Amino acid sequence: MENSALGTLGKRVVAWIVIAAVAILAVKLLIGAVAGFVTMILTLALIVAAVMALLWALRRL
Protein backbone atom coordinates (compact mmCIF):
# COMPACT_ATOMS: atom_id res chain seq x y z
CA MET A 1 0.00 0.00 0.00
CA GLU A 2 2.85 2.35 0.78
CA ASN A 3 4.38 1.77 -2.67
CA SER A 4 1.08 2.64 -4.31
CA ALA A 5 0.89 5.94 -2.42
CA LEU A 6 4.49 6.71 -3.29
CA GLY A 7 3.85 5.86 -6.94
CA THR A 8 0.82 8.14 -7.01
CA LEU A 9 2.83 10.93 -5.39
CA GLY A 10 5.60 10.44 -7.95
CA LYS A 11 3.13 10.63 -10.81
CA ARG A 12 1.68 13.83 -9.40
CA VAL A 13 5.14 15.37 -9.05
CA VAL A 14 5.99 14.45 -12.64
CA ALA A 15 2.65 15.87 -13.80
CA TRP A 16 3.33 19.18 -12.03
CA ILE A 17 6.83 19.32 -13.53
CA VAL A 18 5.37 18.80 -17.01
CA ILE A 19 2.73 21.49 -16.39
CA ALA A 20 5.41 23.92 -15.17
CA ALA A 21 7.61 23.20 -18.21
CA VAL A 22 4.72 23.76 -20.62
CA ALA A 23 3.79 27.00 -18.84
CA ILE A 24 7.37 28.26 -19.07
CA LEU A 25 7.52 27.42 -22.78
CA ALA A 26 4.19 29.17 -23.38
CA VAL A 27 5.41 32.32 -21.61
CA LYS A 28 8.65 32.29 -23.61
CA LEU A 29 6.68 31.89 -26.83
CA LEU A 30 4.38 34.76 -25.89
CA ILE A 31 7.31 37.03 -25.01
CA GLY A 32 9.02 36.12 -28.28
CA ALA A 33 5.87 36.88 -30.26
CA VAL A 34 5.43 40.26 -28.56
CA ALA A 35 9.10 41.12 -29.08
CA GLY A 36 8.84 40.14 -32.74
CA PHE A 37 5.73 42.27 -33.19
CA VAL A 38 7.37 45.29 -31.55
CA THR A 39 10.47 44.81 -33.73
CA MET A 40 8.28 44.64 -36.84
CA ILE A 41 6.44 47.86 -35.91
CA LEU A 42 9.70 49.70 -35.21
CA THR A 43 11.20 48.47 -38.48
CA LEU A 44 8.15 49.65 -40.43
CA ALA A 45 8.33 53.02 -38.68
CA LEU A 46 12.00 53.36 -39.65
CA ILE A 47 11.23 52.44 -43.27
CA VAL A 48 8.45 55.05 -43.40
CA ALA A 49 10.77 57.66 -41.86
CA ALA A 50 13.50 56.82 -44.39
CA VAL A 51 11.07 57.15 -47.32
CA MET A 52 9.80 60.47 -45.97
CA ALA A 53 13.38 61.70 -45.55
CA LEU A 54 14.18 60.64 -49.11
CA LEU A 55 11.14 62.48 -50.48
CA TRP A 56 12.04 65.57 -48.46
CA ALA A 57 15.62 65.47 -49.76
CA LEU A 58 14.47 65.05 -53.37
CA ARG A 59 12.15 68.06 -53.07
CA ARG A 60 15.04 70.20 -51.79
CA LEU A 61 17.20 69.50 -54.85
C-alpha positions in Angstrom: 0.0 0.0 0.0 2.9 2.3 0.8 4.4 1.8 -2.7 1.1 2.6 -4.3 0.9 5.9 -2.4 4.5 6.7 -3.3 3.9 5.9 -6.9 0.8 8.1 -7.0 2.8 10.9 -5.4 5.6 10.4 -7.9 3.1 10.6 -10.8 1.7 13.8 -9.4 5.1 15.4 -9.0 6.0 14.5 -12.6 2.6 15.9 -13.8 3.3 19.2 -12.0 6.8 19.3 -13.5 5.4 18.8 -17.0 2.7 21.5 -16.4 5.4 23.9 -15.2 7.6 23.2 -18.2 4.7 23.8 -20.6 3.8 27.0 -18.8 7.4 28.3 -19.1 7.5 27.4 -22.8 4.2 29.2 -23.4 5.4 32.3 -21.6 8.6 32.3 -23.6 6.7 31.9 -26.8 4.4 34.8 -25.9 7.3 37.0 -25.0 9.0 36.1 -28.3 5.9 36.9 -30.3 5.4 40.3 -28.6 9.1 41.1 -29.1 8.8 40.1 -32.7 5.7 42.3 -33.2 7.4 45.3 -31.6 10.5 44.8 -33.7 8.3 44.6 -36.8 6.4 47.9 -35.9 9.7 49.7 -35.2 11.2 48.5 -38.5 8.2 49.6 -40.4 8.3 53.0 -38.7 12.0 53.4 -39.6 11.2 52.4 -43.3 8.5 55.1 -43.4 10.8 57.7 -41.9 13.5 56.8 -44.4 11.1 57.2 -47.3 9.8 60.5 -46.0 13.4 61.7 -45.5 14.2 60.6 -49.1 11.1 62.5 -50.5 12.0 65.6 -48.5 15.6 65.5 -49.8 14.5 65.1 -53.4 12.2 68.1 -53.1 15.0 70.2 -51.8 17.2 69.5 -54.9 
